[in-house]
Structures are given as structure tokens and as C-alpha cells.
Amino acid sequence: MQAIVIGGLGGMGQGVARDLIKQEKITKVTLGDIITDPERMQAKLRASDKISLIKIDVNDHNGLVEAIKGNDVVVNCAGPFYKTAVAVARAAVEAKVNYIDICDDYEAVPILFSSTDIDKAAKEAGVTVLTGMGSDPGTNNVLVKWYVNKLDSVDEIHLFWVVSIAELHGAAWDHSLHMVTGKLPQYIDGKLEYVEGGTGEETAQFLEPLGTCVVRYVGHPQPITIPRYIEGVKKVIIKGALIPSWVDELIKEQKDTGFLNSEPVDLKGTQVVPYDLTLKLWGDIPKGRDNGPQSSGLKVIVKGERDGKRVTYTADMAGRMAPGTGLPASIAALMMDDGQVTVKGVVAPEGCIDPEIFLAELVKRGARIHQSETVESLVTL
């Protein structure tokens, strides 16, 4: 089995590659990146004879198609995905190669599902386009499906995440600012609503070392994808937080004061985009600031009924972001090659990934899922 990882020298791409090269069936993993400095590659990857490195520009469609051809799967880790997911998926379909991404930007999802040269063409070519197969979205989507399978009906799904800025690098900062700007999709009262990003504050408890965090509405794909596959669900909301808390508070102030605006302003005769300037400054946080622990976390809450009783399932996970995001994509790629992902065309994890197989593989790789089940029933006298 041969795989190509786009954005392969980024933290998430290398997380995918580290797991892939451990598998006996993998003969070659190509890391494709716009910057091909081998010093960026981790020692374990440099030492592997399964790894090769090539230069790839996701904006060069023909070059992308040629690079993807001949592989069994392409894994897109080149963020931010509102800029790259559609382009790489389109190239994969043209190359007739199965596609996986870790897309956490909601804007790409409707385009992937509706584009005739992606969804329709993929179905005709017998190609799977699996979008959102990282941590969030990804693992938490599969956890949702796992709990849905245990219930007679589901009405509410709450997805929370927290990321320490000690784990943020490169394009992740662009996503972190972008996901709280403008009106964002949430599934409320059985329909897609658009709420103001960064609002809807509530407190959530995460596993240590993360603790209690204030989460807010963010722009991730699950409110769009989950209702496609979970019949009868009335609410799918997703909220997230960057920690330490000073980060989200400062981002909120930047948003309120126009520093995240995307329209250019004139500054001494030069057109400057406030968002671009703010993004640049976030990439160089002064030394001495608290960057939080080297950890990220997920919380999944699924509410429904079983045998006439109200049941709530809760799952919590915590760990490093790169393996937490890279492992799910690697596992999905291996499941595809084993014939365990059969849906063709564009699909989300909850629509094609067998939870039992996936979670068993995730646990085998060291993941720990802390679960609780609460059953409520009315007693009549």
C-alpha cells in the first residue's frame, strides 16, 4: 500500500506518516509539501526507507494530480482547509485515488458534497472522499455514531474541544482565528441556524491537565454533516476553546475592535488587511507568556432514549494534538485499504467508519476514552 500525505511536513502530516510507516502493509509514504526542507522532518521519518519527500503546491492542479496518481490513498493535512480541501479533493478524484482529509473548516463541506466534479465524479470513479477524519471532526464523529448505535433515538449532540496554544503552529493559527469570525452553522431545533462566532459561552470540564474551560461557538463541519446521517436529531452544536484563557479573551477583543476584519484599510497609503496583520502577530507570541500545557481535549455528549428511558452518554479524551489528529486519518486509510470503508463519493466519518473497528484500533495505539452513561426514568406511584 502506498500513501501520499499533502502538507506532509506539518505537525499533523507527520503524525499521519509516523503511524503509517509502522504498518507492514505500507511500502511507501510520500510527504508532499510546499517547503521541502528535510530538517523539518522528524528523525523517525528521516530514518525510514519508506519515506520520500517531494515539493507540492496545492494551487498547481495538474502537478497535484500527477503527484497523487499511483497511490492508494491521499491524506490531505494542508490547512487551513477552507483554502485547500476542495482543490486537493478535486485532484484526487481526477487521479482516481481515495481521499481523506482532516478538514475542520465548515465552508468546504457543502462544496465537497454538491460539486459534480467531486461527489458525482467520485461515485462514478468508485472513489471515496472522506472529509473531516482528524480529531475534531473525526474521532468525535465516530464516538457519536458509536453511542447512536446504542440508542433507539437521539435528539441532542454536544461536541466540545479545547486546544492549548502550546500545540498551535502554522496554519492552525489561521483556522483558530477564522473559525470564530462571522456567522457559523449550528443545528438547532431541527434546522441549520447561523450564530455569531465566539458567542454562546458555557463552562465545560475536561480531563487533566486541561480542567475547567469556557467554550464558545466555533465553525466546524459537524452541524452540517451529522444530521445527514443521524435520523431525528434535533440539536448538534459545537463549541471550542483555546487555552490559557487569556488567548480567547484577547481574540474576542480583537474581533470586537475590528482586528479580524478581512476588508482592507488604508494605512499611510498602503492597503492593509487587519486579519492578515493579526494572524502574523499571533505567530510570534512574546516569550514569557503562559502557553498552557502540551495537551488538547475532546468531550462528546449524546442524549437520546433507549427502552423508554432518557440516556446520556459522555466521552472525554485528552492528549497531544498531532497524534490525536494524525492517528484517526491513518487508521481510516488502512481501513479503506482493507475494504472496511465502502461508501463512494463524499462522506463524513459518521457515514462510513465502523466505530467498533476504528475505536479498537485507536485504543490499540494508546488512546484512552473516559466514558459515562446516565439513565433517567420516571417512577410512578
C-alpha positions in Angstrom: 0.0 0.0 0.0 1.3 3.5 -1.0 0.1 6.7 0.5 0.8 10.4 -0.1 0.4 13.0 2.6 -0.2 16.5 1.5 1.1 19.1 4.0 3.4 16.2 4.9 6.0 18.2 6.8 3.4 19.9 9.1 2.8 18.5 12.6 -0.4 16.8 11.6 1.0 15.3 8.4 4.0 13.9 10.2 1.6 12.5 12.8 -0.2 10.5 10.0 3.1 9.4 8.5 4.6 8.1 11.8 1.7 5.7 12.2 1.6 4.6 8.5 5.3 3.6 8.3 4.8 1.3 11.3 2.3 -0.8 9.3 3.7 -3.8 7.5 1.4 -3.4 4.5 2.7 0.1 3.9 5.5 0.1 1.3 5.9 3.9 0.6 4.7 7.2 2.2 5.3 10.3 0.1 5.4 13.6 2.0 4.3 16.4 -0.2 4.8 20.0 1.0 5.4 23.5 -0.4 8.5 23.8 1.7 10.8 20.7 1.3 13.4 21.4 4.0 14.4 17.9 5.3 15.4 19.5 8.6 11.7 19.9 9.3 11.2 16.2 9.2 11.3 14.3 12.4 14.2 11.9 13.0 11.9 8.7 12.9 10.7 9.7 9.5 14.1 10.6 8.1 15.4 7.2 9.2 12.6 5.3 7.4 13.3 3.9 4.0 9.5 4.0 3.3 9.5 7.9 3.3 10.1 10.1 0.4 9.8 13.9 0.1 8.5 16.0 -2.8 7.5 19.6 -3.4 3.8 20.1 -4.0 1.8 23.3 -4.4 -1.9 22.7 -3.8 -2.7 25.5 -6.2 -1.0 23.6 -9.1 -3.8 21.4 -10.1 -2.0 19.4 -12.8 1.1 18.9 -10.7 -1.1 17.8 -7.8 -2.9 15.2 -10.0 0.3 13.8 -11.2 1.8 13.5 -7.7 -1.3 11.7 -6.4 -1.5 9.2 -9.3 -0.2 5.7 -8.5 -1.0 6.0 -4.7 -3.7 4.0 -2.9 -4.8 7.0 -0.8 -4.1 10.7 -0.4 -4.3 12.2 3.0 -4.7 16.0 3.0 -3.2 17.7 6.0 -2.5 21.0 4.4 -4.5 23.7 6.2 -6.3 25.9 6.5 -8.8 23.7 4.8 -11.2 26.4 3.7 -8.4 27.2 1.3 -7.2 23.7 0.3 -9.8 20.9 0.9 -11.7 21.4 -2.4 -8.6 21.7 -4.5 -6.9 18.6 -3.2 -10.1 16.5 -3.3 -10.8 17.5 -6.8 -7.3 16.5 -7.8 -7.6 13.1 -6.0 -10.9 12.3 -7.8 -9.3 13.2 -11.2 -6.4 10.9 -10.3 -8.9 8.2 -9.2 -7.3 7.8 -5.8 -9.2 7.6 -2.5 -9.0 10.8 -0.5 -9.0 11.6 3.3 -8.6 15.0 4.9 -8.6 16.4 8.4 -10.7 19.4 7.4 -12.1 21.3 10.3 -13.4 24.3 8.3 -17.2 24.1 7.6 -17.1 26.1 4.4 -15.5 23.3 2.3 -18.1 20.7 3.3 -21.1 22.0 1.2 -18.9 22.4 -1.8 -17.5 18.9 -1.5 -21.0 17.4 -1.2 -22.5 19.4 -4.1 -19.7 19.7 -6.7 -20.4 17.4 -9.7 -16.6 17.1 -10.3 -16.0 15.9 -6.8 -19.0 14.0 -5.3 -20.6 12.8 -8.6 -17.3 12.1 -10.3 -16.0 10.2 -7.3 -19.1 8.0 -7.2 -18.7 7.3 -10.9 -15.0 6.5 -10.5 -15.5 4.3 -7.4 -13.5 6.7 -5.2 -14.2 7.6 -1.6 -13.8 11.2 -0.5 -13.7 11.1 3.3 -13.7 14.6 4.8 -13.1 15.5 8.5 -11.2 12.4 9.6 -9.0 14.0 12.3 -9.7 14.5 16.0 -12.5 17.1 15.8 -14.0 16.5 13.4 -13.1 12.8 13.1 -12.8 10.8 16.3 -15.7 12.6 18.0 -17.9 12.0 15.0 -17.2 8.3 15.3 -17.8 8.4 19.0 -21.2 10.0 18.2 -22.0 7.1 15.9 -20.9 4.6 18.5 -23.4 6.0 21.0 -26.1 6.5 18.4 -25.9 2.7 17.7 -26.7 2.0 21.4 -29.8 4.1 21.4 -33.3 3.9 20.0 -33.4 7.6 19.2 -31.1 10.6 19.5 -32.2 14.2 19.9 -29.1 16.2 21.2 -25.4 16.1 20.4 -23.0 18.4 22.1 -19.3 18.5 21.0 -16.7 20.4 22.9 -13.0 20.7 22.4 -10.1 22.6 23.9 -6.6 23.2 22.5 -3.6 24.7 24.3 -1.7 27.2 22.2 1.5 25.3 23.1 0.2 22.9 20.4 -0.6 25.5 17.8 1.7 26.1 14.8 1.5 27.4 11.2 -1.9 27.1 9.5 -3.6 26.1 12.8 -3.5 29.8 13.8 -5.3 30.8 10.6 -8.1 28.2 11.4 -8.2 29.3 15.0 -9.0 32.9 14.1 -11.1 32.1 11.1 -13.4 29.7 13.0 -14.9 32.5 15.2 -15.4 35.1 12.5 -18.8 35.8 11.0 -22.0 33.7 11.3 -21.3 30.0 11.9 -23.5 26.9 11.4 -25.1 25.1 14.3 -28.0 22.7 14.1 -30.7 23.9 16.5 -34.4 22.8 16.8 -34.1 20.5 13.8 -32.6 23.0 11.3 -29.4 24.7 10.4 -29.0 28.1 12.1 -26.2 30.6 11.8 -25.0 32.1 15.0 -22.3 34.7 15.8 -18.9 33.0 16.2 -17.4 33.2 19.6 -20.7 33.6 21.4 -22.7 31.1 23.4 -20.3 30.9 26.4 -20.6 27.9 28.7 -18.3 26.1 31.1 -17.1 22.5 30.4 -15.0 20.2 32.4 -12.2 18.4 30.5 -9.7 15.8 31.6 -6.5 16.9 33.3 -4.3 18.8 32.7 -7.0 20.8 30.9 -9.5 21.3 33.7 -12.5 23.7 33.5 -12.7 25.8 30.4 -15.1 28.3 28.9 -16.1 27.2 25.4 -17.8 29.2 22.7 -19.5 28.5 19.3 -16.9 27.7 16.6 -17.2 27.0 12.8 -16.6 23.2 12.4 -18.4 20.9 10.0 -20.4 18.6 12.3 -23.6 20.6 12.5 -23.7 20.2 8.7 -22.7 16.6 8.4 -24.1 14.8 11.4 -27.8 15.5 10.6 -27.2 13.9 7.2 -26.6 10.5 8.9 -28.3 10.7 12.3 -32.0 10.5 11.8 -34.2 12.5 14.1 -31.5 14.5 15.8 -32.8 18.0 16.8 -29.6 19.7 18.1 -25.9 19.4 17.0 -23.8 22.1 18.5 -20.0 22.5 18.6 -18.0 24.8 20.9 -14.3 25.1 21.5 -11.7 27.0 23.5 -8.1 28.0 23.1 -6.2 28.0 26.4 -4.9 29.6 28.5 -8.0 31.7 28.9 -6.2 34.9 28.0 -6.0 33.8 24.4 -9.7 33.5 23.7 -10.4 36.7 25.7 -7.8 38.6 23.5 -9.3 37.1 20.3 -12.7 38.2 21.4 -11.4 41.8 21.9 -9.7 41.7 18.5 -12.9 40.6 16.8 -14.9 43.3 18.6 -12.5 46.0 17.7 -12.1 45.1 14.0 -8.7 43.4 14.1 -10.2 40.2 12.5 -11.9 42.1 9.6 -11.0 40.9 6.2 -11.7 44.2 4.3 -8.5 46.2 3.6 -8.0 49.5 5.3 -5.7 52.4 4.2 -2.6 52.9 6.3 -0.4 55.7 5.2 -1.2 54.9 1.5 -0.9 51.1 1.9 -3.8 48.8 1.9 -3.6 46.5 4.9 -6.0 43.6 5.8 -6.5 43.7 9.6 -7.0 39.9 9.7 -3.7 39.2 8.0 -1.8 41.5 10.3 -3.4 40.0 13.4 -2.6 36.5 12.1 1.0 37.4 11.6 1.3 38.8 15.1 -0.2 35.6 16.7 2.5 33.6 15.1 5.1 35.3 17.3 3.8 35.3 20.9 6.3 37.1 23.2 8.4 34.9 25.4 7.3 34.6 28.9 3.6 34.4 28.1 1.7 31.4 29.5 1.2 29.0 26.6 -0.6 26.3 28.6 0.1 22.6 28.8 1.2 20.4 25.9 -2.3 18.9 25.6 -5.7 19.1 23.9 -9.0 17.5 24.7 -12.4 16.4 23.4 -15.8 16.0 25.1 -18.7 14.2 23.4 -22.3 14.3 24.8 -25.0 12.3 23.2 -28.6 12.4 24.5 -31.5 10.2 23.5 -33.8 7.3 24.5 -33.5 3.6 25.0 -36.3 1.4 26.1 -38.4 4.4 27.0 -35.7 5.9 29.3 -33.6 9.0 28.8 -30.0 8.1 28.4 -26.9 10.4 28.2 -23.5 9.2 27.1 -20.4 11.3 27.7 -16.9 10.6 26.4 -13.7 12.5 27.3 -10.3 12.3 25.8 -7.0 14.3 26.3 -3.6 14.1 24.8 -1.2 15.7 22.2 -2.9 17.2 19.2 -0.6 15.9 16.4 -1.0 12.2 17.2 -4.6 12.8 18.2 -5.3 14.2 14.8 -2.9 12.1 12.7 -3.8 8.6 14.1 -7.5 8.8 13.0 -6.6 9.7 9.4 -4.0 6.9 9.3 -6.5 4.3 10.7 -9.1 5.4 8.2 -6.6 5.0 5.3 -5.7 1.5 6.5 -9.5 0.6 6.8 -10.0 1.8 3.3 -7.3 -0.5 2.0 -8.8 -3.4 4.0 -12.2 -2.8 2.3 -13.8 -1.6 5.5 -14.9 1.7 4.1 -17.2 1.0 1.2 -19.1 4.3 0.6 -18.2 6.1 -2.6 -18.4 9.8 -3.2 -18.2 12.4 -0.5 -18.8 11.2 3.0 -18.1 12.2 6.7 -16.7 9.8 9.3 -20.1 9.1 10.9 -21.4 8.0 7.5 -18.8 5.3 6.7 -16.5 4.4 9.6 -17.3 1.4 11.7 -17.0 2.6 15.3 -16.1 -0.8 16.7 -13.2 -1.3 14.3 -11.9 2.3 14.5 -12.1 2.7 18.2 -10.4 -0.7 18.8 -7.5 0.5 16.6 -7.3 3.8 18.3 -7.2 2.2 21.8 -4.5 -0.2 20.5 -2.4 2.9 19.7 -2.6 4.1 23.3 -5.8 6.3 23.3 -7.9 6.4 26.5 -11.6 7.1 26.4 -13.2 8.0 29.6 -17.0 7.3 29.4 -20.1 7.7 31.5 -23.7 6.6 31.0 -26.6 8.2 32.8 -30.1 6.7 32.7 -33.1 8.6 33.8 -36.6 7.2 34.3 -39.8 8.4 35.8 -41.1 6.4 38.8 -44.9 6.5 39.1 -46.6 5.5 42.4 
